[in-house]
Amino acid sequence: MAKEQSDKDKNYWMSFSLRVFAESTGWIAFPVLGALYFGRWLSSRKNSGHFFFFSLTGMAFIISCIGLARTGQKYLKQ
């Protein structure tokens, strides 16, 4: 009985940690990668130097920070 409870605890914490990791990675990867590609494309299309590239990358960084903070607060409440 104790072994089954121990296995359930391990599975719960493994699932929980993978969920936190996936959500945190998503908040980092998707906004930044999207901004890098879209910013490079937009800057080359509008012939604006690197203005759109750097501004979208900066906004993506801010969005990532806010998303990570909200995710951290959500899991700290649990």
Backbone as numpy.savetxt, mean C-alpha at the origin, in Angstrom:
# Nx Ny Nz CAx CAy CAz Cx Cy Cz
-6.50 -31.81 22.43 -7.32 -30.62 22.43 -6.46 -29.36 22.43
-5.41 -29.35 23.24 -4.54 -28.18 23.32 -3.78 -27.98 22.02
-3.41 -29.10 21.37 -2.69 -29.02 20.09 -3.57 -28.39 19.02
-4.86 -28.78 19.00 -5.78 -28.20 18.02 -5.95 -26.69 18.24
-6.04 -26.28 19.49 -6.18 -24.85 19.80 -4.91 -24.09 19.40
-3.76 -24.71 19.62 -2.49 -24.09 19.24 -2.40 -23.92 17.73
-2.83 -24.93 16.99 -2.82 -24.84 15.53 -3.78 -23.77 15.03
-4.95 -23.65 15.67 -5.90 -22.61 15.29 -5.33 -21.23 15.57
-4.64 -21.06 16.69 -4.01 -19.78 17.01 -2.94 -19.43 15.99
-2.12 -20.41 15.63 -1.07 -20.17 14.63 -1.68 -19.79 13.29
-2.73 -20.50 12.89 -3.38 -20.19 11.62 -4.00 -18.80 11.63
-4.61 -18.43 12.76 -5.22 -17.10 12.86 -4.16 -16.02 12.72
-3.05 -16.15 13.46 -2.03 -15.11 13.42 -1.30 -15.08 12.08
-1.14 -16.22 11.44 -0.53 -16.24 10.11 -1.45 -15.55 9.11
-2.73 -15.85 9.17 -3.70 -15.21 8.29 -3.75 -13.70 8.54
-3.76 -13.32 9.80 -3.81 -11.91 10.16 -2.57 -11.16 9.65
-1.40 -11.75 9.86 -0.17 -11.08 9.43 -0.09 -10.97 7.92
-0.53 -11.99 7.20 -0.53 -11.92 5.74 -1.53 -10.89 5.23
-2.65 -10.74 5.90 -3.64 -9.73 5.52 -3.08 -8.32 5.71
-2.42 -8.09 6.84 -1.81 -6.78 7.11 -0.71 -6.50 6.08
0.12 -7.50 5.80 1.19 -7.33 4.82 0.64 -7.01 3.44
-0.38 -7.74 3.00 -0.95 -7.52 1.67 -1.58 -6.14 1.56
-2.29 -5.73 2.59 -2.94 -4.42 2.53 -1.90 -3.29 2.54
-0.87 -3.44 3.36 0.18 -2.42 3.42 0.95 -2.34 2.11
1.27 -3.49 1.54 1.98 -3.52 0.27 1.14 -2.90 -0.84
-0.15 -3.17 -0.81 -1.05 -2.57 -1.81 -1.08 -1.06 -1.72
-1.06 -0.52 -0.49 -1.06 0.93 -0.33 0.25 1.55 -0.80
1.31 0.79 -0.81 2.59 1.32 -1.28 2.71 1.15 -2.79
2.44 -0.05 -3.27 2.74 -0.38 -4.65 1.81 0.26 -5.68
0.52 0.14 -5.49 -0.40 0.57 -6.54 -0.39 2.08 -6.79
-0.48 2.93 -5.77 -0.44 4.36 -6.07 0.90 4.83 -6.66
1.99 4.32 -6.11 3.30 4.78 -6.58 3.59 4.27 -7.99
3.36 3.01 -8.25 3.61 2.48 -9.60 2.68 3.11 -10.63
1.42 3.29 -10.27 0.50 3.96 -11.18 0.93 5.38 -11.49
1.36 6.11 -10.46 1.80 7.49 -10.66 3.08 7.55 -11.49
3.98 6.61 -11.29 5.23 6.62 -12.06 4.96 6.42 -13.55
4.15 5.43 -13.88 3.86 5.18 -15.29 2.98 6.26 -15.90
1.92 6.63 -15.20 1.02 7.65 -15.73 1.71 9.01 -15.81
2.52 9.34 -14.81 3.24 10.61 -14.82 4.25 10.69 -15.94
4.96 9.59 -16.18 5.93 9.58 -17.29 5.21 9.72 -18.62
4.09 9.02 -18.79 3.34 9.10 -20.03 2.78 10.51 -20.24
2.22 11.09 -19.17 1.62 12.40 -19.28 2.67 13.48 -19.53
3.81 13.37 -18.89 4.88 14.35 -19.10 5.41 14.30 -20.53
5.55 13.09 -21.08 6.05 12.99 -22.45 4.99 13.45 -23.45
3.73 13.22 -23.14 2.66 13.61 -24.06 2.46 15.13 -24.08
2.60 15.78 -22.94 2.37 17.22 -22.85 3.66 18.04 -23.02
4.79 17.37 -23.20 6.09 18.04 -23.33 6.32 19.04 -22.20
6.13 18.58 -20.98 6.26 19.48 -19.83 7.49 19.18 -19.00
8.47 18.53 -19.59 9.63 18.15 -18.80 9.24 17.01 -17.88
9.54 17.15 -16.62 9.20 16.12 -15.65 8.17 16.61 -14.64
7.43 17.64 -14.98 6.48 18.24 -14.04 5.42 17.23 -13.58
4.72 16.60 -14.52 3.66 15.66 -14.16 4.22 14.42 -13.46
5.39 13.97 -13.92 6.03 12.80 -13.32 6.28 13.03 -11.83
6.92 14.14 -11.49 7.26 14.40 -10.09 6.04 14.78 -9.26
5.12 15.53 -9.83 3.94 15.93 -9.05 3.03 14.74 -8.75
2.81 13.86 -9.73 2.00 12.67 -9.48 2.69 11.70 -8.53
4.01 11.58 -8.64 4.74 10.72 -7.73 4.66 11.26 -6.30
4.74 12.56 -6.12 4.60 13.16 -4.80 3.21 12.96 -4.22
2.20 13.13 -5.06 0.82 12.90 -4.59 0.61 11.43 -4.23
1.20 10.52 -5.00 1.07 9.10 -4.70 1.74 8.77 -3.37
2.86 9.41 -3.10 3.54 9.21 -1.82 2.66 9.65 -0.67
2.01 10.79 -0.81 1.12 11.30 0.24 -0.08 10.36 0.41
-0.66 9.90 -0.69 -1.78 8.97 -0.64 -1.36 7.67 0.06
-0.16 7.18 -0.26 0.34 5.96 0.38 0.52 6.15 1.87
1.05 7.28 2.28 1.23 7.54 3.71 -0.10 7.60 4.45
-1.08 8.25 3.86 -2.40 8.34 4.49 -3.04 6.96 4.55
-2.95 6.19 3.48 -3.51 4.85 3.46 -2.85 3.93 4.48
-1.53 4.02 4.60 -0.83 3.20 5.59 -1.20 3.59 7.01
-1.36 4.89 7.25 -1.75 5.34 8.59 -3.15 4.85 8.95
-4.06 4.93 8.00 -5.43 4.45 8.26 -5.46 2.94 8.47
-4.66 2.21 7.69 -4.58 0.76 7.86 -4.00 0.42 9.22
-2.96 1.12 9.62 -2.36 0.88 10.93 -3.34 1.16 12.06
-4.09 2.24 11.95 -5.08 2.55 12.98 -6.17 1.49 13.04
-6.58 1.01 11.87 -7.63 -0.01 11.83 -7.17 -1.28 12.54
-5.95 -1.72 12.29 -5.48 -2.94 12.90 -5.05 -2.75 14.36
-4.69 -1.56 14.74 -4.39 -1.31 16.15 -5.65 -1.36 17.01
-6.79 -0.99 16.44 -8.06 -1.05 17.18 -8.48 -2.49 17.44
-8.03 -3.40 16.59 -8.37 -4.82 16.79 -7.52 -5.32 17.90
